[in-house]
Amino acid sequence: MLAIINAQLETISNGLIKDGKILIENGLIKDLGSNINIPKSAKIIDAENNIVTPGLIEAHSHVGISEAGIGPSGQDTNEITNPITPWCQALDGINMKDKAFENFRKAGITSVNVLPGSSNIFGGKTTALKCKNTIVDKAIIKENTGMKAALGENPKMLYGKNDKSPASRMGNAAIMRETLTKANNYLKKINKSNKNQDSPDYNQEMESLLPLLKGEVPLRIHCHRADDIATAIRISEEFNINYTLEHITQGHQIIDFLKNKNTSFAIGPTMRYGSKVENKERNFHTPLLADKNNLQFCLTTDHPVVAGHYLAMTAGLAVNWGMKRKTALKSITLNAAIHIGVENNIGSLEKGKDADLVIWSGDPLEFTTYADLTIIDGEIVYQRGENYEIN
């Protein structure tokens, strides 16, 4: 049993608890508050009046499958042999020894959603993980958090230059529709087979899309430009599937259209200059308008496009641009957990949730602040120096 005392608890879901205490047992938050009882048997960390938050969450990342500092041998984000690869899953390409995971722990990031890349129309299944120093199987929060899809420049540029389809935005949309139509027909045949009719021959591609069509997971669609965003929504609504929009860096241009959509947005990256035509206008206009219009959104670095350990700095810059501090902090904790679909486990300091938390040297959204101590599932996974003794 572990207890943290003398802390300013930024619970995210229930405000700030001054002079707070938090009790951890079996990897979970057993209790928290300003007047809770701490058993004599508990090991105690004195936070010395510093801020404690839930662990930060990077909701759109390629950590572990686009490895830091080792070149092409560590690039496993895209199976570029076919624009339709829903049978792939990020889980099988993740190297937990990627140096970036260590950097994440040092930056107070305790959980990530890892997605395949954006070269294919359907890229494969996405996976939520804890940033543990272990094998990937022991780090899983939720094995299938969605099906990655992509519109815009990446698919059409990759396949078009090789005289393959898709070679245009029309081709992107047409292939997405064709694939979803085939999957729907496959599902209908399965349903009929349950009524004593012949079942269809097994099809790996179609089977991989069944959780999407059954509403069990969302389609997570890469889209930067305003027209690609509109296409992503159009097709999702045509097929009546749940979806999230990933990046939407031109979302500010069509905010009146977006505010009527009941979905979640992972916005970013925002800290780097535009690397291609479709994201040349990326900045903080979209998250600011998302905040103003009460959209459900989180901020993302799209690691390694922007190094993921700058996630807190991204939220801090959003505050400098005018975002409310409360919203910015929520955008990299609870809102990110909601976006992934794991908010019952992580994202806020609440009884019964996973004991993933960070003690900070100052305000986590200030550039000079460090994560002094990072805890995942009740275990200390990083400590900066010897600031805190465990008694």
HELIX and SHEET records of a PDB file:
HELIX    1   1 GLY A   71  GLY A   74  5                                   4    
HELIX    2   2 ALA A   90  GLY A   93  5                                   4    
HELIX    3   3 LYS A   99  LYS A  106  1                                   8    
HELIX    4   4 VAL A  136  LYS A  138  5                                   3    
HELIX    5   5 GLU A  153  GLY A  160  1                                   8    
HELIX    6   6 ARG A  169  SER A  193  1                                  25    
HELIX    7   7 GLN A  204  LEU A  213  1                                  10    
HELIX    8   8 ALA A  226  GLU A  238  1                                  13    
HELIX    9   9 GLY A  251  ILE A  254  5                                   4    
HELIX   10  10 ILE A  255  LEU A  258  1                                   4    
HELIX   11  11 VAL A  277  ASN A  279  5                                   3    
HELIX   12  12 HIS A  285  LYS A  292  1                                   8    
HELIX   13  13 GLY A  308  TYR A  310  5                                   3    
HELIX   14  14 LEU A  311  TRP A  321  1                                  11    
HELIX   15  15 ARG A  325  SER A  331  1                                   7    
HELIX   16  16 LEU A  334  ILE A  340  1                                   7    
SHEET    1   A 4 LEU A  28  GLY A  33  0                                        
SHEET    2   A 4 LEU A  16  GLU A  25 -1                                        
SHEET    3   A 4 LEU A   2  GLU A  10 -1                                        
SHEET    4   A 4 LYS A  43  ASP A  46  1                                        
SHEET    1   B 7 LEU A  28  GLY A  33  0                                        
SHEET    2   B 7 LEU A  16  GLU A  25 -1                                        
SHEET    3   B 7 LEU A   2  GLU A  10 -1                                        
SHEET    4   B 7 ILE A  51  PRO A  54  1                                        
SHEET    5   B 7 LEU A 357  TRP A 360 -1                                        
SHEET    6   B 7 ALA A 371  ILE A 376 -1                                        
SHEET    7   B 7 GLU A 379  GLN A 383 -1                                        
SHEET    1   C 8 LEU A  56  SER A  61  0                                        
SHEET    2   C 8 ILE A 109  VAL A 114  1                                        
SHEET    3   C 8 PHE A 122  LYS A 130 -1                                        
SHEET    4   C 8 ILE A 140  ALA A 150 -1                                        
SHEET    5   C 8 LEU A 219  CYS A 223  1                                        
SHEET    6   C 8 TYR A 243  HIS A 247  1                                        
SHEET    7   C 8 SER A 264  ILE A 267  1                                        
SHEET    8   C 8 GLN A 296  LEU A 299  1                                        
END                                                                             
